[in-house]
């Protein structure tokens, strides 16, 4: 930490700490989100992998790896976090190697070139996988920092502004991405190496703001780490005893199953709708980004009032995305563009909404367990979805896959309407 051990005890002092931390959290998130957007898991990554292999399972895995890596390690880390009084360096430390991996892969791409696609594909999965799993290692520490060092108001503003500002930046650079991938741009794979290099530089810069966060005290650390024979049963007890949390886990499962279709929309546009990748990638990215900005701006206002309402509206919006893809198969690609606009709105609001809901709902002592368990369950689900989605796409086609995604969105919406009430929307820890 860079601050003294003295902690703010009065409301004005805490408010000053919130304001200071807000800036550093915002800088970290914007740099990270813009970097992730430049190599979008919904457009750029699947299109890159499709040029290296025709395996729909590997293409699906490439688009899902960010979610799998981000969520799968969190339950393991949560067990260790409960024994740490300070969480800041649990966040900063793993970021240093993990957020450098994309920059390293950009260099590897240039060195390998396009003559050895199998080797380049192998290097991609290693580097991208390490980066995404590294991001998963810091998920629980980040939630602890955000839960303890920002209150609900400042978190909602930070999450909303993060998405809005990141979205505007991505919208401005979308034509540049299109130019890099277009016919006038560099040849493959140098064109993608440029995108990976730009994203890698931003990821590297995003390491710095976390160092300067002023960590405020949270829950009391346990004196010794719980042994696995005690820790694992405690997970089951948490699920049995807490109905809203159990319902939240169900929503996360439906979300992961819905997202199995995401890597295939770009293939659907280029393979079945006949849109070139130089047109499809920047247009879909731009439409998604416009929606992301709109959804983020809406969340900065609505998220302060009700995270649950945000989740319900966003899940309803998600149901429109596969519906628009199915319609595009009849009337042309325009509905798919509109679907990506809605997707951006719904996704930005939903991810901010569910993150702020669980951080605000859980007490400081519960938070590592609740965040880790919910994200790990979502990660395990996301781990199998590339195989489900890839098999459906390869055996039955894209349209049946989109129908399944529609059912998953409606399932998540039903759970939020039936089993989570407004009384559970926030339980601000003291």
N, C-alpha and C positions, 0 to 999 in steps of 0.2 A: 504494500500500500504506500501511497505517497503522502497521506495525511497523518496527523498525529493520532495517538490513541484516544484522545478526548472525543467523546461522542456528543452530538447535540441532544439536549434534554428538554428544551422548550419548543413550543410549536413554531415560533419564528425561526429558530435555529434549524429545525428539521425542514422547514419550508425552503430555507436557503440551500440546504443540502439537496433537496429534491430538485431545485432549479438548476443547480450545478450539474447534478447527475443526469438530468434530462438532456443536456447538451451532449454529453459524452455517449450516452446510450443512443441518442439520435444519430450522431456521427458514425458510430460503429454499425448501426443497422442500415443506414443509407449506403455506406460503402459496400457492405456485404450484399444488400439487396440489388444494387446496380450491377455488381460483379456477377451475381447469380442470374440476373436478367440478361446480361450480354451472352451468356451460354445457357439460355433458357432450357430447362429440363423438358418443356412441352414442345419446343420447336427445334432449337439449334442442336441439342444433344442427340435426339432421335434421328435427325436428318444426317448428322455426321456419321453415326453408327450405321445407318442404312447404306451409306456409301462404302462401308467396309464389310458388310455381311447382309445376306438375305434372310437370316433367321429372325422371325418375328418375336421369338422368346428373348433373344439377346437385345433386340430393339426395345422391347417392352421393359426389360431389366434396366437398360440404360436410362430410360425416362423415370423409372421408379427408384433408382439407386439413391437419389438425394433424400427421398422420404425414408427409405429403409435405413440408410446410414445415420440420418438425423435422429431417428427414434429408437432404433434397436438397442444401443448400448446404455440407454438412460437408466434402466432399472438397476443394472450392475453398479453404475456410478452413484445412484441414490443411496445405496447401502453405505458407501464410504463418506458421502457428504454429511450424513447425520452425525458423524463424529467430528466434523470440522467446525470450529467456531467461525472461521473466516472462509468465504467461498471464492473470493476474488481471483486468487491465483489458480484455483481449479478451473476457472474460466480462461484466464490469460495464457496459462502454461500450454495446454494442448493446442491452443490457437496458433502458436508460433510455427510448429511444423505443419499442421493441417492446412493452414491458409496459404502456405507456400507451394503446395503440391500442384495446383493448376498452372502456376508459372513454370514450374519444372516440366510439366507435361507439354507446354507450348514449345519449349526448347527441344524436348524429345521428338515432337511431331516434325519439326524442321529437320532434325538429324536423320530420322527414319525415312521421311518422304512418303510418296505414294506407291512405291514399288513393292512394299511388303505389308499388305493390309492386315494379315493375321497378327504380325508383330505389333503393328500400330494399335490394333484393337485390344490386344493383351495389355499393352502399356496404358491405354486409356482406362481400362477397368481397374488396373492397379492404382494409378494416380488419382483418378476420380473417386474410386472407392475409399482410399485413405483419406482424401479430403472430406468426403461426406461423413464417414464414420468418426473422423476427428471432430466434425461439427456436432455429431451426436454426443460425444463425450462432454461437451461444454453446455449441453442443453439444460440439464438440471442446475448446475451452478449459475447459469444465466438467469433462470427462473427465480432462483433464490436471491440473486442480486437485485433483479427487477422487483421482486416482491417485497424485499426489505428496504431497498434504497430509493424506491419511488412509491407514492401512494396510488390509489386507483385512478385519481384524476390525472396525475402526471403520466402514468402508464398508458392510459387511453389516448392522451394527446400524443405521446411519443410514438405509439404504434400507428396511429392514424397518419401523423405527419411523415413518419418513415415511409409508409406506402405511397403517400401522395407525392412527396418530393422525389422518391426513387422512380415513381411512374413517369413524372414529367421529364426527368433526365433520360429515361429509357425511350420515351416518345421522341425526344429530340435526336437521339442517336440511332433510332431505328433505320432512317435512310442510309446512314453510314454502314450499318450491318448489311442492309440490302446491297449496297455498292460493293462491299467486300465479297459477298457471296455471288454477285451477278457475273454475267459473262465478261464484263470489262474489268473485273477484279482479278486477283491472283488465282493461279491454278490450285486445284485440290492437291495436297492438304494444307498448302501455305495459307489459303484464305481462312481456314479454321484455326490455324496456328496463331494468326493475328488476333482472332477473337479470344482464344484461350490466353494469349499473352496480355491483352487488355484487361480481361477479367482477373488474371493472376496478379497484376499490379494492384488492382483495387482490393482484392482479398488481402494482399500483404499490408497495404496501408490500414486496413480495418483492424489490424492487431493493436494499433497504438491507442485508440480511445479507451479501451478497457483498462489500461494501466492506470488511468487517472480518475476512475470512478471512486467516489467517497463511499465506501461500504458502511452501511448502518447495521446495528445489531439486529439479529432475528431470533430464531428459536434457540433454546439451550442445546449445546452439543451433548450427545450421549458420552458417557465415560469410556465405554468400550464398544467396539463394533459388534452388532448382533451377529451371532453365528448363523450360518445358513439354515440350520435346523429350526431356529426361532424366527429368522427373517422371512423365509418363504411362507410359513403358516400365517404370519402377520398380514401378508398380501391378501390371502383369502378372507381373513377377518375383516379387513377394510372393505372389501367388496360386499360381504354379507351385511355389514352393519350400516353402510351408507348408500341408501337407495339412489339419491341424485348422482353420486359419483359413479355408481354402477351403470346408470343410464348414460352418463357422459362417456364411459368406456364403450358402450354400445354405439353411440354416435360416432366415435373415432373409428370403430371397426367399419361402419358403413362408409365413412369418408375414405378410408384406405381402399375399400373395394370399388368405390366410384372412380377413384383416381387411376385404376388399372387401364382405363380407356385413354388417358391423356396422351401417352406417347404415340398413339395411333391416329390421332386427328391429322397430323401433318402428313403421314403416309396416305391417309384417305384422300387428302386434298391433292397430293401429287400423283398418286397411282390411279385412283378411281375418278376423281373430278378433272384430271388433266391439267392442273395448275403447275407451272414450273416452280422448282424450289426457290429460285431467285425472286419470284413473286410471292409465293405462299409464305415463306419464312418471315420477311419483313412486314407483310400486311397482317398476318395473324399476330405477330409480336406487337405491332402497333395497335391493333384493335384490343388486344388483351391489356396493353399498357394503358390505353385510354380508360378502359373499364376499371383497371386497378386504381387509377387516380380518382375516378368518381366514387368507387367503393370506399377508398381511404378517407376522402373528404366527408362522406356520409358517416363513416365510423367515428371520426373525430367529434361529431355532434351526437350521434345516436349511442355510441359505445359508452359514453359517460352516463347515460340514462339506463340502458338495459343491454347487457351483453347477450342475454338469452334471446331477445327480439332480433338482434343482429344475426345470431346463429340460425334462427328460424327463417328469416327472409333470405339469407344467403343459401341455405339448403334448397329453398324453393327456386332460387335463381339457378342453382346447379342443375336442377331437373330440366331446365330449358336448354342446356348445352348439348347433350346427346340428341335431344329432340330437334334442334336446329341442324345437327349433322345429318340426321335421317332425312329432313326436309331438303337439304342441299343435294342429296342424291336424286331428287326429283326435279328441282327447279334450277340447279346450278349452285356455284360456290358462295353466293352472297349470304344465304342464311348461316353458313358456317362462320363467315366473318362476324356476323351479328352475335352468333353463339360465343365466339371468343371475347367479344366485348362484354357480354353478360358474365362469362367465366371470370374475366378480370375483376369485375365488380364484386361478384360473389366470393371469389377466393380471397381477395384482400380483406374483405370484411369478415369472412368466416374464420380465417386463421388468426386475425387479431382478436376476434370475439372469443374463440374458444381458449386461446392462450390467456387472455385477461380474465376469463371466467374461472379457470382452474387456479390461477395464481391468487385471485381474490377470494375464492371459495374456501380453499384449504387454509388451515391455520399454519403459522410458521413451522411448528413441529411436524405437521402432516405433509407439508409442501414437497419435500424431496421424494417421499414415498408416492404421493398422489401424482406428481408430474412424471416421475420415473415410470410408474406402473402404467399410466394411461398412454404414454409415448411408446413404451416397449410393446404393449399389446398392439398398438397401431403399427409399429414397425414389423412385428412378426406377421401381421396380416399383409402389410405391404410387401414383405419378402416373398410371399407365395403368389401375389397378384400378377407379376410378370408372366408366370407360367400359365395361370388361368387365362389372362388376357391374350397371351401369345398363342395358346392352343386354340382359343375361340377364333381369333383373327385368322390363323393359318388354316384351320379346318372348316370354319363356317363363314368367315368373312367379317368385314368391319361392322356391318349393320347389326347383326345379332349381339356383338360386343357392346354397341351403343345402347341397345335395349336393356341389357343387363346393367349398364351404368345408370340408366334412368331409374330402374327399380331400386338400386342402392341409394340414390339421392332421396327418393321418396321414403325409403325405409328410415334413413336418418332423420328426415323431417318428422315422421310419425313419432319417433322416440322423443324428440324434443317437445312435441306438442302434448304427448300423453304422460311422460314420466318426469319431466323437469319443469318446475313451476317458477314463477317470478320470485317467490320467497327464497329460492336457492341462488339467485342471480349474483349475489355478492355477500361474502361474509368477511369483511375487512378485518384482518388480524390486528390485534392490539400490540 
